[in-house]
């Protein structure tokens, strides 16, 4: 995969549904806004204009979920119906990480709706339900996993990486890393052929033993920016963090800290400029070393205050290097 800087994905896609979308005339938003937005009262036909300003082949940027308190009038045109959010989002980004699946598997109707409201080239990443990762801890969860995977497979080619987010785990659950790995190993052996990623929130477990196991099964290690975990360039030792043919990045931040400032996600409230500059440099080095086929990177609102603005800031720094 060749990465080409400063390219934009601009195509017109015919879809079989109606959407109220704005013309892209510039207005002055009430709050700091990532995109130019127009009058949401204007209605267009089934020709939906896709202009993804923060995309290049191999670099898939998006946000964790496609809706949040404060996005109406800042990311989404004021007055837009929530039923139209996903389709509008898909004209701006090529991928999204579905966070709601962590709390429980979606219905087949919901997944069909996601599929039908997005262009053919759109990609959904999603979190594995916590019933599998937290409650059953990978043991005796075959029916839950199979049901979830079968339902998500309704997306067809739009289904991207599925993410196992594990907690820190108390010692009474897994006294040692090997106790966790003894459960993880047989589970990985049973995974279907698909893209999977694993997020670890115990920094003492980020070692060669874990990485070699993930690499054996071509499962990506989630590269995260979380207040309780080291960033890739902060880890000690010569660790090869790339365990699959794609990278999966999550900009998560400090949820508790930022929620003491705001719970409305309409603007940036934490300066992440230096952090994102480091991320751009780190990911560029992986690309230059030809160790990746593609990169998925998702911004959570808790990282800086407004996920779409974080994507914009990263993109600008990416193209400066």
C-alpha positions as CSV (number, residue, x, y, z in Angstrom):
1,X,0.0,0.0,0.0
2,X,1.4,3.3,-1.1
3,X,0.6,6.3,1.1
4,X,0.0,9.5,-0.9
5,X,0.0,12.8,0.9
6,X,-2.6,15.6,0.4
7,X,-5.2,13.6,-1.5
8,X,-8.9,13.8,-1.0
9,X,-11.6,11.3,-1.6
10,X,-14.3,13.1,-3.6
11,X,-16.9,11.0,-5.4
12,X,-20.6,11.2,-6.0
13,X,-22.5,8.0,-4.9
14,X,-26.0,7.1,-5.9
15,X,-27.9,5.7,-3.0
16,X,-31.5,4.4,-2.6
17,X,-32.7,6.7,0.1
18,X,-33.4,10.4,0.7
19,X,-31.3,12.6,3.0
20,X,-31.5,16.2,4.0
21,X,-28.0,17.5,3.5
22,X,-26.7,21.0,3.3
23,X,-25.1,22.7,0.4
24,X,-21.5,23.4,1.3
25,X,-21.8,27.2,1.7
26,X,-19.7,28.7,4.4
27,X,-21.4,30.1,7.5
28,X,-20.2,31.2,10.8
29,X,-21.0,28.5,13.4
30,X,-22.1,29.3,17.0
31,X,-19.3,27.0,18.3
32,X,-15.9,26.2,16.8
33,X,-16.6,23.8,13.9
34,X,-14.5,21.4,12.0
35,X,-16.4,21.5,8.7
36,X,-18.1,24.2,6.6
37,X,-21.8,23.7,6.9
38,X,-24.8,25.2,5.1
39,X,-28.5,25.5,5.4
40,X,-30.0,22.2,6.6
41,X,-33.4,23.1,5.2
42,X,-32.1,22.5,1.6
43,X,-33.0,19.0,0.4
44,X,-31.0,17.2,-2.3
45,X,-31.9,14.2,-4.3
46,X,-30.4,10.7,-4.0
47,X,-27.1,12.0,-5.3
48,X,-25.0,12.3,-2.1
49,X,-21.8,14.3,-2.5
50,X,-18.9,12.5,-0.7
51,X,-16.1,14.9,0.2
52,X,-13.7,13.3,2.7
53,X,-11.1,16.0,3.4
54,X,-9.1,13.8,5.9
55,X,-8.4,10.7,3.9
56,X,-5.7,9.2,1.8
57,X,-5.3,5.6,0.6
58,X,-4.2,3.4,3.5
59,X,-4.9,6.0,6.2
60,X,-8.4,5.5,7.7
61,X,-9.3,8.3,10.1
62,X,-12.6,8.5,12.1
63,X,-14.2,9.0,15.5
64,X,-15.3,6.7,18.2
65,X,-19.1,6.7,17.5
66,X,-20.8,9.0,15.1
67,X,-22.9,11.1,17.5
68,X,-22.4,12.9,20.8
69,X,-23.9,15.7,22.8
70,X,-22.7,18.9,21.3
71,X,-22.2,17.7,17.7
72,X,-25.4,19.1,16.4
73,X,-24.6,22.6,15.1
74,X,-20.8,22.0,15.3
75,X,-20.2,18.8,13.2
76,X,-23.7,18.2,12.0
77,X,-25.7,21.0,10.5
78,X,-28.1,22.5,13.1
79,X,-31.6,21.0,12.6
80,X,-30.4,17.8,10.9
81,X,-32.5,14.8,12.0
82,X,-30.5,12.3,14.0
83,X,-31.7,9.6,11.6
84,X,-29.5,11.3,9.0
85,X,-26.4,11.6,11.0
86,X,-24.7,8.4,9.9
87,X,-25.1,9.2,6.2
88,X,-23.8,12.7,6.7
89,X,-20.9,11.4,8.7
90,X,-20.0,8.9,5.9
91,X,-19.6,11.8,3.5
92,X,-16.9,13.3,5.7
93,X,-15.1,10.2,7.0
94,X,-14.4,6.8,5.5
95,X,-14.6,4.9,8.8
96,X,-16.2,4.9,12.2
97,X,-15.6,2.9,15.4
98,X,-18.9,1.7,16.8
99,X,-18.6,2.0,20.6
100,X,-22.2,1.0,21.5
101,X,-21.5,-2.6,20.7
102,X,-19.4,-2.8,23.8
103,X,-22.5,-2.5,25.9
104,X,-24.4,-5.2,24.0
105,X,-24.8,-6.7,20.6
106,X,-26.8,-4.7,18.1
107,X,-29.9,-6.1,16.4
108,X,-29.8,-7.3,12.9
109,X,-32.2,-4.5,12.0
110,X,-29.7,-1.9,13.4
111,X,-26.8,-3.4,11.4
112,X,-28.8,-3.4,8.2
113,X,-29.6,0.2,8.8
114,X,-25.9,1.0,9.2
115,X,-25.2,-0.8,6.0
116,X,-27.9,0.8,4.0
117,X,-27.1,4.4,5.2
118,X,-23.5,4.4,4.1
119,X,-21.6,4.4,0.7
120,X,-20.2,1.1,-0.6
121,X,-16.6,2.0,0.4
122,X,-17.4,2.9,4.1
123,X,-15.8,0.8,6.8
124,X,-17.2,0.0,10.3
125,X,-14.9,-1.0,13.1
126,X,-16.7,-2.1,16.3
127,X,-15.9,-3.1,19.9
128,X,-16.6,-6.7,21.0
129,X,-19.4,-6.8,23.7
130,X,-18.2,-6.6,27.3
131,X,-20.1,-9.8,28.1
132,X,-17.2,-11.6,26.2
133,X,-14.2,-9.5,27.4
134,X,-15.2,-8.5,30.9
135,X,-17.9,-10.8,32.2
136,X,-17.0,-14.2,30.7
137,X,-13.4,-13.3,30.1
138,X,-13.2,-15.3,26.9
139,X,-14.4,-18.5,28.6
140,X,-17.7,-20.2,27.6
141,X,-18.7,-17.3,25.4
142,X,-18.8,-19.1,22.0
143,X,-22.5,-18.5,21.5
144,X,-22.2,-14.8,22.4
145,X,-19.3,-14.3,20.1
146,X,-20.8,-16.3,17.2
147,X,-24.1,-14.3,17.5
148,X,-22.2,-11.0,17.5
149,X,-20.0,-11.9,14.6
150,X,-22.9,-13.3,12.5
151,X,-24.9,-10.1,13.1
152,X,-22.0,-7.8,12.3
153,X,-21.3,-9.8,9.2
154,X,-24.5,-8.4,7.7
155,X,-22.3,-5.4,6.9
156,X,-20.4,-7.5,4.3
157,X,-17.4,-5.8,2.9
158,X,-18.1,-2.8,5.1
159,X,-17.1,-4.7,8.2
160,X,-13.7,-3.7,9.4
161,X,-11.6,-4.6,12.5
162,X,-13.4,-5.9,15.6
163,X,-11.8,-4.8,18.9
164,X,-11.4,-6.7,22.1
165,X,-11.0,-4.1,24.9
166,X,-9.8,-5.8,28.0
167,X,-9.8,-4.1,31.4
168,X,-6.7,-4.0,33.7
169,X,-8.1,-7.1,35.5
170,X,-7.7,-7.4,39.3
171,X,-5.1,-9.9,40.5
172,X,-7.7,-12.2,42.0
173,X,-9.0,-12.7,38.4
174,X,-5.6,-13.2,36.6
175,X,-2.8,-13.2,39.2
176,X,-0.2,-13.3,36.5
177,X,0.0,-12.5,32.8
178,X,0.4,-16.1,31.9
179,X,-3.0,-16.8,33.5
180,X,-4.5,-14.4,31.1
181,X,-2.6,-15.8,28.1
182,X,-3.6,-19.3,29.0
183,X,-7.2,-18.2,28.3
184,X,-6.3,-15.9,25.3
185,X,-4.3,-18.6,23.4
186,X,-7.1,-21.1,22.8
187,X,-9.5,-18.3,22.1
188,X,-7.3,-16.8,19.3
189,X,-7.0,-20.2,17.7
190,X,-10.8,-20.4,17.2
191,X,-11.2,-16.9,15.7
192,X,-12.6,-16.8,12.2
193,X,-10.6,-15.3,9.3
194,X,-11.1,-11.5,9.9
195,X,-9.3,-8.4,11.1
196,X,-9.2,-8.3,14.9
197,X,-7.4,-6.0,17.4
198,X,-6.8,-6.4,21.1
199,X,-6.5,-3.5,23.6
200,X,-4.6,-4.2,26.8
201,X,-4.9,-1.9,29.8
202,X,-2.3,-3.4,32.0
203,X,1.0,-1.9,31.1
204,X,3.1,-4.7,32.7
205,X,1.6,-7.0,30.1
206,X,2.9,-5.1,27.1
207,X,5.9,-7.4,26.4
208,X,7.3,-9.7,23.8
209,X,5.4,-12.7,25.0
210,X,2.0,-11.0,24.3
211,X,3.2,-9.4,21.1
212,X,4.5,-12.7,19.7
213,X,1.2,-14.4,20.5
214,X,-0.8,-11.7,18.7
215,X,1.6,-11.8,15.8
216,X,1.2,-15.6,15.5
217,X,-2.5,-15.0,14.9
218,X,-2.1,-11.8,12.9
219,X,-4.1,-9.9,15.5
220,X,-3.3,-6.2,15.9
221,X,-2.3,-4.7,19.2
222,X,-4.3,-1.5,19.8
223,X,-1.9,1.5,20.0
224,X,-3.5,3.8,22.5
225,X,-3.2,7.2,24.0
226,X,-4.8,6.6,27.4
227,X,-3.9,8.5,30.6
228,X,-3.1,5.2,32.4
229,X,-1.1,3.6,29.7
230,X,2.2,4.5,27.9
231,X,2.2,5.6,24.4
232,X,4.2,3.5,21.9
233,X,7.3,5.8,22.0
234,X,7.3,5.8,25.8
235,X,7.7,2.0,26.1
236,X,11.0,0.7,27.3
237,X,12.9,-1.9,25.4
238,X,13.0,-2.7,21.7
239,X,9.4,-3.9,21.2
240,X,7.9,-4.5,17.8
241,X,4.4,-3.3,18.4
242,X,3.1,-4.2,14.9
243,X,1.5,-7.6,15.1
244,X,-0.7,-7.6,12.0
245,X,-0.7,-6.1,8.6
246,X,-2.6,-3.1,9.9
247,X,-2.3,-0.7,12.8
248,X,-5.2,0.3,15.0
249,X,-4.9,3.5,17.0
250,X,-7.3,4.8,19.7
251,X,-6.9,8.4,21.0
252,X,-8.8,8.0,24.3
253,X,-7.3,10.6,26.8
254,X,-8.4,11.0,30.4
255,X,-12.1,10.5,30.7
256,X,-12.3,11.3,34.4
257,X,-10.2,14.4,34.0
258,X,-12.0,15.9,31.0
259,X,-15.4,15.3,32.4
260,X,-14.5,17.5,35.3
261,X,-14.4,20.3,32.7
262,X,-17.1,19.4,30.3
263,X,-19.6,16.8,29.2
264,X,-20.6,18.6,26.1
265,X,-18.4,17.6,23.2
266,X,-18.6,20.6,20.9
267,X,-15.1,22.0,21.0
268,X,-11.5,21.3,21.9
269,X,-10.8,21.9,25.6
270,X,-7.4,20.0,26.0
271,X,-4.4,21.0,23.9
272,X,-3.1,17.8,22.2
273,X,-0.9,19.4,19.7
274,X,2.4,17.9,20.9
275,X,0.8,14.5,21.5
276,X,-0.6,14.3,18.0
277,X,2.7,15.5,16.5
278,X,4.3,12.6,18.2
279,X,1.7,10.3,16.8
280,X,2.2,11.6,13.3
281,X,5.9,11.0,13.5
282,X,5.5,7.5,15.0
283,X,3.0,6.4,12.4
284,X,5.0,7.9,9.5
285,X,8.0,5.9,10.6
286,X,5.9,2.7,10.4
287,X,4.8,3.6,6.9
288,X,8.3,4.4,5.7
289,X,9.5,1.0,7.1
290,X,6.8,-0.6,4.9
291,X,5.5,-2.6,7.9
292,X,1.8,-1.8,7.4
293,X,-0.9,-2.2,4.8
294,X,-3.2,0.4,6.4
295,X,-3.8,2.4,9.5
296,X,-7.1,2.8,11.3
297,X,-7.1,5.7,13.9
298,X,-10.1,6.9,15.9
299,X,-10.5,10.0,18.1
300,X,-12.7,9.8,21.2
301,X,-14.3,13.0,22.5
302,X,-12.6,12.4,25.8
303,X,-9.2,12.9,24.2
304,X,-9.4,16.6,23.6
305,X,-13.1,17.5,23.7
306,X,-14.3,17.1,20.1
307,X,-13.5,14.0,18.2
308,X,-13.8,15.5,14.7
309,X,-11.5,18.4,15.6
310,X,-8.9,15.9,16.8
311,X,-9.0,14.2,13.4
312,X,-8.5,17.5,11.7
313,X,-5.6,18.5,13.8
314,X,-3.9,15.1,13.3
315,X,-4.4,15.4,9.5
316,X,-2.7,18.8,9.4
317,X,0.3,17.5,11.4
318,X,0.5,14.3,9.3
319,X,0.8,16.4,6.2
320,X,3.5,18.7,7.7
321,X,6.0,15.9,8.2
